[in-house]
Amino acid sequence: MDFNTDKAANSTVTSDQIRIPVWAFCIAALAFQASNRSATIQPPPLTRTEQIRQLTPDQAAQRLPVRIEGIVTYSDPDNGFAPFLVLQDQTGGVGVVPRPNQIFPEAGRRVALEGVAEPGKYWPFVDQGILEDLGPGPMPAALRPAGEQFPNCSPGTTTA
């Protein structure tokens, strides 16, 4: 039996119509093993603003995926720090920092948003937002909180 390495490297597996070098099977098997080891299971996206607001800082730091449709209720593309908007759905509102160089909808536009949750300094928000303008939409009704729902804003007091 001849174990010449040149012949072994060039040997082929044949089928009725297909001739594939053996080394191609080896490379494919190694690539498959590597992809299975590095594959991670992505959590399902957050689909309501209340889910984002309820995240702890540690949960938000995991950069969980977000996919929400809602109405832009505040839009500030030129605030000097970072373009910012507020998106509201039926469960409330959440701040959004969109990716650069894309559409920046005005208040009153219905949009689809994809991004990632971030902890923020004071509350979670959506970062790297990709926005798709879905056309005009109705502004949500304003909330009318009772007096006891407002924080104590007397001079010398703090809230937080």
Z-matrix of the N, CA and C atoms (Angstrom, degrees):
N
C 1 1.441
C 2 1.517 1 109.03
N 3 1.313 2 117.20 1 134.89
C 4 1.458 3 122.39 2 -178.02
C 5 1.518 4 109.48 3 -98.49
N 6 1.340 5 117.24 4 120.64
C 7 1.461 6 122.01 5 179.79
C 8 1.521 7 110.28 6 -106.24
N 9 1.263 8 117.85 7 38.11
C 10 1.452 9 122.65 8 178.40
C 11 1.527 10 108.78 9 -61.46
N 12 1.347 11 116.57 10 127.33
C 13 1.468 12 120.12 11 -175.66
C 14 1.522 13 112.40 12 -65.44
N 15 1.323 14 117.52 13 -31.80
C 16 1.459 15 118.71 14 178.52
C 17 1.525 16 110.75 15 -64.34
N 18 1.316 17 116.47 16 -40.85
C 19 1.459 18 119.55 17 179.59
C 20 1.526 19 110.49 18 -68.98
N 21 1.356 20 117.35 19 -39.81
C 22 1.463 21 120.45 20 -179.77
C 23 1.522 22 110.33 21 -65.32
N 24 1.333 23 117.81 22 -39.23
C 25 1.463 24 121.11 23 -179.18
C 26 1.511 25 111.42 24 -68.45
N 27 1.314 26 116.82 25 -28.20
C 28 1.452 27 119.76 26 -176.91
C 29 1.520 28 112.98 27 -102.91
N 30 1.341 29 117.92 28 7.03
C 31 1.456 30 118.69 29 -179.75
C 32 1.525 31 108.54 30 -68.62
N 33 1.303 32 114.71 31 155.73
C 34 1.456 33 118.90 32 -175.98
C 35 1.506 34 110.77 33 -129.55
N 36 1.338 35 112.92 34 155.67
C 37 1.452 36 120.42 35 171.51
C 38 1.511 37 104.95 36 -102.15
N 39 1.288 38 115.84 37 127.61
C 40 1.464 39 117.60 38 -176.15
C 41 1.507 40 110.68 39 -113.21
N 42 1.269 41 113.81 40 150.50
C 43 1.445 42 123.09 41 173.48
C 44 1.516 43 104.74 42 -126.77
N 45 1.298 44 118.30 43 -171.71
C 46 1.460 45 119.41 44 179.55
C 47 1.519 46 111.53 45 -58.95
N 48 1.348 47 117.72 46 -39.99
C 49 1.455 48 119.86 47 -174.93
C 50 1.528 49 112.91 48 -129.30
N 51 1.322 50 119.71 49 -3.03
C 52 1.462 51 121.89 50 -173.43
C 53 1.521 52 110.05 51 -119.07
N 54 1.331 53 116.25 52 133.94
C 55 1.464 54 121.55 53 174.52
C 56 1.525 55 106.72 54 -122.70
N 57 1.328 56 117.65 55 113.48
C 58 1.461 57 122.78 56 -177.56
C 59 1.520 58 108.88 57 -122.08
N 60 1.340 59 117.64 58 128.54
C 61 1.458 60 119.53 59 177.57
C 62 1.533 61 111.10 60 -62.72
N 63 1.320 62 116.35 61 144.29
C 64 1.459 63 121.60 62 -179.57
C 65 1.524 64 111.00 63 -60.45
N 66 1.330 65 117.58 64 -37.67
C 67 1.466 66 119.43 65 -178.89
C 68 1.525 67 111.74 66 -61.08
N 69 1.338 68 119.01 67 -26.68
C 70 1.466 69 121.44 68 178.13
C 71 1.525 70 110.45 69 -67.08
N 72 1.329 71 117.21 70 -37.15
C 73 1.461 72 120.10 71 176.42
C 74 1.525 73 110.79 72 -64.85
N 75 1.320 74 116.90 73 -40.00
C 76 1.469 75 121.14 74 -179.78
C 77 1.533 76 110.84 75 -63.63
N 78 1.318 77 116.82 76 -44.96
C 79 1.461 78 120.59 77 179.78
C 80 1.525 79 110.20 78 -64.21
N 81 1.323 80 117.39 79 -42.83
C 82 1.461 81 120.92 80 179.61
C 83 1.524 82 111.10 81 -62.64
N 84 1.337 83 117.00 82 -40.67
C 85 1.466 84 120.69 83 179.73
C 86 1.524 85 110.74 84 -65.21
N 87 1.330 86 117.86 85 -42.42
C 88 1.469 87 120.95 86 178.21
C 89 1.525 88 111.39 87 -64.39
N 90 1.320 89 117.12 88 -42.02
C 91 1.465 90 120.82 89 179.26
C 92 1.526 91 110.31 90 -63.59
N 93 1.326 92 117.29 91 -40.59
C 94 1.459 93 121.14 92 179.40
C 95 1.521 94 110.87 93 -63.36
N 96 1.347 95 116.86 94 -44.03
C 97 1.462 96 120.43 95 178.46
C 98 1.522 97 111.07 96 -61.96
N 99 1.325 98 117.93 97 -43.89
C 100 1.463 99 121.64 98 -178.99
C 101 1.523 100 110.60 99 -64.25
N 102 1.336 101 118.09 100 -41.34
C 103 1.463 102 119.88 101 -178.57
C 104 1.524 103 111.16 102 -67.82
N 105 1.318 104 118.25 103 -34.35
C 106 1.462 105 120.57 104 178.49
C 107 1.515 106 111.82 105 -69.66
N 108 1.330 107 117.88 106 -34.23
C 109 1.453 108 120.46 107 179.24
C 110 1.511 109 111.77 108 -70.12
N 111 1.349 110 116.92 109 -37.43
C 112 1.457 111 119.63 110 -174.71
C 113 1.526 112 112.53 111 -90.99
N 114 1.319 113 118.16 112 -6.35
C 115 1.464 114 120.09 113 -178.41
C 116 1.519 115 109.98 114 -69.74
N 117 1.320 116 115.25 115 133.40
C 118 1.455 117 120.14 116 175.58
C 119 1.516 118 108.15 117 -119.80
N 120 1.277 119 115.90 118 149.62
C 121 1.448 120 120.96 119 179.55
C 122 1.521 121 107.79 120 -85.06
N 123 1.320 122 116.14 121 121.19
C 124 1.459 123 121.09 122 177.71
C 125 1.520 124 109.00 123 -81.04
N 126 1.334 125 117.15 124 134.26
C 127 1.465 126 118.51 125 175.46
C 128 1.526 127 109.39 126 -69.13
N 129 1.307 128 117.04 127 156.71
C 130 1.473 129 118.74 128 177.22
C 131 1.527 130 109.24 129 -64.47
N 132 1.326 131 117.60 130 151.12
C 133 1.461 132 119.28 131 -178.50
C 134 1.525 133 111.83 132 -68.97
N 135 1.325 134 115.21 133 151.04
C 136 1.458 135 121.67 134 171.97
C 137 1.525 136 106.18 135 -75.07
N 138 1.326 137 116.94 136 132.18
C 139 1.462 138 120.36 137 -172.79
C 140 1.529 139 113.71 138 -119.57
N 141 1.337 140 117.71 139 2.33
C 142 1.467 141 121.93 140 177.88
C 143 1.528 142 108.81 141 -134.85
N 144 1.318 143 116.04 142 143.77
C 145 1.473 144 119.00 143 -178.49
C 146 1.523 145 111.58 144 -62.64
N 147 1.319 146 118.07 145 -32.65
C 148 1.463 147 119.57 146 179.79
C 149 1.528 148 111.26 147 -62.26
N 150 1.332 149 117.75 148 -31.92
C 151 1.465 150 120.12 149 177.91
C 152 1.528 151 110.36 150 -63.35
N 153 1.313 152 116.90 151 -37.65
C 154 1.463 153 120.55 152 179.74
C 155 1.525 154 110.21 153 -70.55
N 156 1.324 155 116.95 154 -45.70
C 157 1.470 156 120.59 155 -178.66
C 158 1.523 157 112.06 156 -63.47
N 159 1.325 158 118.50 157 -27.24
C 160 1.458 159 121.98 158 -178.24
C 161 1.529 160 113.48 159 -84.98
N 162 1.328 161 118.01 160 -4.23
C 163 1.469 162 120.53 161 -179.66
C 164 1.523 163 110.74 162 -68.19
N 165 1.319 164 116.02 163 140.03
C 166 1.465 165 120.17 164 170.19
C 167 1.529 166 107.52 165 -75.43
N 168 1.332 167 118.62 166 162.65
C 169 1.467 168 119.22 167 176.59
C 170 1.532 169 112.88 168 -55.68
N 171 1.319 170 117.64 169 -39.40
C 172 1.469 171 120.29 170 179.41
C 173 1.526 172 111.65 171 -66.00
N 174 1.327 173 116.98 172 -39.50
C 175 1.469 174 119.77 173 178.19
C 176 1.528 175 110.38 174 -66.75
N 177 1.334 176 116.80 175 -44.16
C 178 1.463 177 120.16 176 -179.27
C 179 1.526 178 111.30 177 -65.20
N 180 1.320 179 117.64 178 -31.18
C 181 1.470 180 121.30 179 179.06
C 182 1.530 181 112.27 180 -66.93
N 183 1.321 182 117.96 181 -13.69
C 184 1.467 183 121.18 182 177.15
C 185 1.527 184 111.87 183 -77.28
N 186 1.327 185 116.98 184 -1.89
C 187 1.470 186 122.46 185 178.39
C 188 1.535 187 111.10 186 53.60
N 189 1.323 188 114.78 187 54.33
C 190 1.458 189 120.66 188 -179.86
C 191 1.531 190 110.16 189 -65.92
N 192 1.331 191 117.11 190 144.52
C 193 1.471 192 119.53 191 -179.92
C 194 1.530 193 111.35 192 -69.17
N 195 1.329 194 115.49 193 147.63
C 196 1.463 195 122.87 194 -179.38
C 197 1.523 196 108.45 195 -128.78
N 198 1.324 197 116.21 196 137.03
C 199 1.471 198 121.88 197 174.56
C 200 1.532 199 106.72 198 -145.57
N 201 1.334 200 116.16 199 106.42
C 202 1.467 201 121.74 200 -173.96
C 203 1.524 202 109.82 201 -135.91
N 204 1.321 203 116.63 202 147.11
C 205 1.459 204 122.69 203 167.59
C 206 1.514 205 107.58 204 -113.42
N 207 1.334 206 115.73 205 138.88
C 208 1.456 207 119.15 206 179.14
C 209 1.513 208 111.12 207 -171.44
N 210 1.326 209 115.28 208 -169.18
C 211 1.456 210 123.63 209 -178.14
C 212 1.530 211 108.98 210 -107.71
N 213 1.322 212 116.73 211 133.05
C 214 1.466 213 120.99 212 174.03
C 215 1.523 214 106.94 213 -73.87
N 216 1.336 215 117.02 214 120.24
C 217 1.465 216 121.25 215 -179.97
C 218 1.522 217 112.25 216 -106.16
N 219 1.332 218 117.40 217 -12.40
C 220 1.465 219 122.36 218 176.50
C 221 1.519 220 107.11 219 -150.72
N 222 1.327 221 116.25 220 135.90
C 223 1.461 222 120.57 221 -177.44
C 224 1.519 223 109.06 222 -139.93
N 225 1.335 224 117.37 223 121.56
C 226 1.464 225 121.73 224 -179.38
C 227 1.530 226 109.19 225 -137.99
N 228 1.338 227 117.34 226 85.51
C 229 1.464 228 119.96 227 -177.22
C 230 1.524 229 113.93 228 -74.93
N 231 1.333 230 118.30 229 -17.21
C 232 1.471 231 121.48 230 -173.75
C 233 1.522 232 111.98 231 -127.05
N 234 1.325 233 118.19 232 50.75
C 235 1.461 234 118.92 233 -175.58
C 236 1.527 235 114.07 234 -85.31
N 237 1.321 236 119.39 235 1.84
C 238 1.455 237 121.76 236 177.77
C 239 1.518 238 114.44 237 88.34
N 240 1.302 239 118.23 238 -17.72
C 241 1.470 240 120.46 239 178.36
C 242 1.516 241 109.59 240 -109.61
N 243 1.306 242 116.61 241 -66.55
C 244 1.468 243 122.31 242 176.77
C 245 1.514 244 107.26 243 -153.15
N 246 1.313 245 118.23 244 140.64
C 247 1.462 246 118.94 245 174.83
C 248 1.531 247 108.97 246 -54.25
N 249 1.318 248 116.08 247 141.13
C 250 1.452 249 120.31 248 -172.23
C 251 1.513 250 109.47 249 -147.16
N 252 1.328 251 116.19 250 143.90
C 253 1.459 252 120.42 251 171.98
C 254 1.518 253 109.04 252 -145.58
N 255 1.325 254 115.22 253 165.13
C 256 1.455 255 121.34 254 175.09
C 257 1.517 256 107.38 255 -116.38
N 258 1.315 257 115.59 256 129.25
C 259 1.457 258 122.90 257 179.12
C 260 1.516 259 107.70 258 -111.40
N 261 1.324 260 116.25 259 131.05
C 262 1.456 261 120.31 260 -179.19
C 263 1.517 262 110.50 261 -121.47
N 264 1.342 263 114.94 262 134.20
C 265 1.463 264 120.97 263 172.26
C 266 1.526 265 107.54 264 -117.33
N 267 1.314 266 117.81 265 -165.31
C 268 1.463 267 120.97 266 -177.28
C 269 1.526 268 113.13 267 -68.41
N 270 1.339 269 118.87 268 -11.63
C 271 1.469 270 121.10 269 -177.59
C 272 1.518 271 112.88 270 -105.37
N 273 1.318 272 118.42 271 -3.42
C 274 1.463 273 121.03 272 179.85
C 275 1.509 274 111.12 273 137.25
N 276 1.324 275 116.41 274 -161.88
C 277 1.456 276 121.17 275 -176.95
C 278 1.521 277 112.11 276 -123.58
N 279 1.339 278 114.90 277 162.53
C 280 1.460 279 121.28 278 179.11
C 281 1.531 280 107.87 279 -149.20
N 282 1.332 281 115.81 280 145.63
C 283 1.450 282 121.20 281 176.15
C 284 1.519 283 111.27 282 -76.48
N 285 1.337 284 115.42 283 147.49
C 286 1.466 285 121.19 284 -177.96
C 287 1.525 286 109.28 285 -136.45
N 288 1.320 287 116.47 286 130.12
C 289 1.463 288 122.18 287 169.36
C 290 1.522 289 106.49 288 -108.10
N 291 1.348 290 116.99 289 108.46
C 292 1.466 291 119.73 290 -176.78
C 293 1.521 292 112.17 291 -75.02
N 294 1.315 293 115.74 292 159.70
C 295 1.458 294 121.12 293 170.93
C 296 1.526 295 108.13 294 -63.31
N 297 1.329 296 117.40 295 151.94
C 298 1.466 297 119.35 296 178.80
C 299 1.527 298 112.11 297 -68.05
N 300 1.325 299 114.47 298 161.21
C 301 1.466 300 123.07 299 171.58
C 302 1.519 301 113.93 300 58.74
N 303 1.302 302 116.34 301 48.33
C 304 1.459 303 120.12 302 174.60
C 305 1.523 304 108.40 303 -143.04
N 306 1.312 305 116.25 304 -179.57
C 307 1.458 306 119.73 305 179.96
C 308 1.528 307 109.57 306 -58.38
N 309 1.321 308 115.13 307 149.24
C 310 1.464 309 120.02 308 174.77
C 311 1.520 310 106.82 309 -132.61
N 312 1.330 311 116.23 310 95.11
C 313 1.461 312 120.06 311 -172.38
C 314 1.527 313 112.91 312 -69.50
N 315 1.315 314 114.37 313 150.29
C 316 1.465 315 121.46 314 175.01
C 317 1.517 316 109.23 315 -79.58
N 318 1.333 317 115.53 316 164.94
C 319 1.463 318 120.57 317 173.26
C 320 1.527 319 108.65 318 -58.83
N 321 1.316 320 115.67 319 141.19
C 322 1.452 321 121.37 320 179.88
C 323 1.520 322 113.86 321 96.08
N 324 1.334 323 117.25 322 -0.39
C 325 1.468 324 120.59 323 177.87
C 326 1.528 325 109.07 324 -95.19
N 327 1.320 326 116.02 325 140.00
C 328 1.464 327 122.34 326 173.22
C 329 1.518 328 107.28 327 -86.81
N 330 1.334 329 117.14 328 130.72
C 331 1.464 330 120.82 329 -177.51
C 332 1.519 331 111.33 330 -135.26
N 333 1.322 332 114.36 331 155.55
C 334 1.461 333 122.44 332 167.86
C 335 1.522 334 105.75 333 -102.52
N 336 1.313 335 116.74 334 133.52
C 337 1.461 336 123.07 335 -175.71
C 338 1.515 337 110.30 336 -122.85
N 339 1.332 338 116.18 337 133.16
C 340 1.463 339 122.23 338 168.35
C 341 1.514 340 107.04 339 -126.80
N 342 1.322 341 116.77 340 135.86
C 343 1.455 342 121.20 341 179.61
C 344 1.511 343 109.87 342 -171.79
N 345 1.333 344 115.31 343 -157.81
C 346 1.464 345 121.17 344 178.45
C 347 1.521 346 109.05 345 -132.27
N 348 1.316 347 115.75 346 145.33
C 349 1.466 348 121.21 347 177.35
C 350 1.529 349 109.09 348 -74.36
N 351 1.314 350 115.93 349 142.94
C 352 1.464 351 123.90 350 176.35
C 353 1.516 352 107.72 351 -133.14
N 354 1.348 353 117.99 352 150.89
C 355 1.459 354 119.28 353 -176.63
C 356 1.533 355 114.49 354 -70.13
N 357 1.307 356 119.28 355 -35.14
C 358 1.455 357 120.47 356 -177.00
C 359 1.522 358 111.96 357 69.84
N 360 1.315 359 115.56 358 170.53
C 361 1.474 360 120.19 359 -179.81
C 362 1.522 361 111.53 360 -77.47
N 363 1.349 362 116.29 361 -38.29
C 364 1.463 363 119.87 362 -177.05
C 365 1.518 364 113.78 363 -115.62
N 366 1.318 365 117.90 364 -29.81
C 367 1.463 366 122.39 365 -179.14
C 368 1.528 367 108.93 366 -158.13
N 369 1.320 368 117.12 367 159.45
C 370 1.467 369 119.92 368 179.84
C 371 1.531 370 111.89 369 -66.40
N 372 1.324 371 115.48 370 151.41
C 373 1.458 372 122.36 371 176.82
C 374 1.518 373 108.49 372 -144.24
N 375 1.338 374 116.40 373 176.54
C 376 1.465 375 121.48 374 177.79
C 377 1.518 376 108.16 375 -104.78
N 378 1.326 377 116.54 376 126.00
C 379 1.459 378 122.75 377 179.86
C 380 1.526 379 109.38 378 -109.98
N 381 1.331 380 115.26 379 161.25
C 382 1.468 381 121.61 380 177.87
C 383 1.523 382 111.44 381 55.54
N 384 1.337 383 115.51 382 37.05
C 385 1.454 384 120.67 383 -177.57
C 386 1.520 385 112.80 384 -65.80
N 387 1.311 386 115.34 385 130.56
C 388 1.459 387 122.36 386 171.52
C 389 1.526 388 105.23 387 -106.12
N 390 1.334 389 115.77 388 121.52
C 391 1.454 390 120.99 389 -172.85
C 392 1.520 391 111.11 390 -111.57
N 393 1.320 392 115.49 391 138.24
C 394 1.459 393 121.53 392 172.89
C 395 1.518 394 107.08 393 -121.68
N 396 1.325 395 116.56 394 120.49
C 397 1.460 396 121.78 395 -179.79
C 398 1.525 397 109.00 396 -74.62
N 399 1.337 398 116.22 397 122.50
C 400 1.458 399 121.78 398 -179.16
C 401 1.526 400 111.98 399 -104.53
N 402 1.332 401 116.90 400 7.98
C 403 1.460 402 120.67 401 178.82
C 404 1.514 403 112.24 402 104.72
N 405 1.322 404 116.97 403 -178.01
C 406 1.466 405 119.88 404 -179.18
C 407 1.522 406 110.80 405 -69.57
N 408 1.318 407 114.71 406 152.72
C 409 1.456 408 120.40 407 178.49
C 410 1.517 409 109.86 408 -144.62
N 411 1.310 410 117.53 409 161.63
C 412 1.460 411 120.26 410 -179.78
C 413 1.533 412 111.06 411 -74.86
N 414 1.318 413 116.10 412 135.22
C 415 1.466 414 119.60 413 175.04
C 416 1.527 415 108.23 414 -68.01
N 417 1.331 416 117.60 415 140.22
C 418 1.463 417 119.73 416 178.62
C 419 1.533 418 110.57 417 -66.84
N 420 1.310 419 115.13 418 154.64
C 421 1.459 420 120.14 419 177.57
C 422 1.522 421 109.66 420 -65.49
N 423 1.313 422 116.04 421 141.38
C 424 1.468 423 120.76 422 178.31
C 425 1.523 424 109.98 423 -70.66
N 426 1.322 425 115.57 424 143.04
C 427 1.462 426 120.46 425 175.73
C 428 1.518 427 109.03 426 -80.38
N 429 1.294 428 116.74 427 145.84
C 430 1.458 429 122.21 428 178.47
C 431 1.535 430 107.93 429 -121.41
N 432 1.351 431 117.04 430 80.56
C 433 1.467 432 118.61 431 -177.44
C 434 1.524 433 111.60 432 -69.81
N 435 1.319 434 115.28 433 150.26
C 436 1.460 435 121.54 434 175.91
C 437 1.528 436 108.84 435 -74.52
N 438 1.314 437 116.81 436 160.50
C 439 1.462 438 122.10 437 -177.21
C 440 1.516 439 113.82 438 -54.12
N 441 1.334 440 117.64 439 -38.89
C 442 1.474 441 119.67 440 -178.23
C 443 1.530 442 112.33 441 -70.90
N 444 1.328 443 117.90 442 -12.28
C 445 1.458 444 120.40 443 178.34
C 446 1.525 445 112.46 444 -84.63
N 447 1.345 446 116.98 445 -9.98
C 448 1.458 447 120.16 446 177.23
C 449 1.529 448 109.12 447 -85.63
N 450 1.334 449 117.57 448 145.69
C 451 1.468 450 119.20 449 176.91
C 452 1.525 451 110.21 450 -69.90
N 453 1.318 452 115.12 451 159.78
C 454 1.461 453 121.51 452 177.59
C 455 1.531 454 107.71 453 -70.87
N 456 1.299 455 117.57 454 111.77
C 457 1.463 456 121.68 455 -175.99
C 458 1.522 457 111.47 456 -111.19
N 459 1.327 458 116.82 457 27.94
C 460 1.469 459 120.38 458 177.29
C 461 1.511 460 109.54 459 -68.90
N 462 1.362 461 117.85 460 151.79
C 463 1.475 462 119.34 461 177.62
C 464 1.528 463 110.78 462 -55.71
N 465 1.316 464 115.64 463 137.89
C 466 1.466 465 121.00 464 177.36
C 467 1.506 466 114.75 465 86.75
N 468 1.326 467 118.72 466 -1.76
C 469 1.457 468 120.09 467 178.31
C 470 1.516 469 109.41 468 -105.88
N 471 1.307 470 115.49 469 157.72
C 472 1.463 471 120.66 470 177.25
C 473 1.506 472 109.14 471 -124.08
N 474 1.291 473 115.84 472 156.64
C 475 1.459 474 120.74 473 174.40
C 476 1.508 475 108.12 474 -123.17
N 477 1.262 476 117.38 475 150.95
C 478 1.462 477 122.18 476 174.26
C 479 1.448 478 110.64 477 159.35
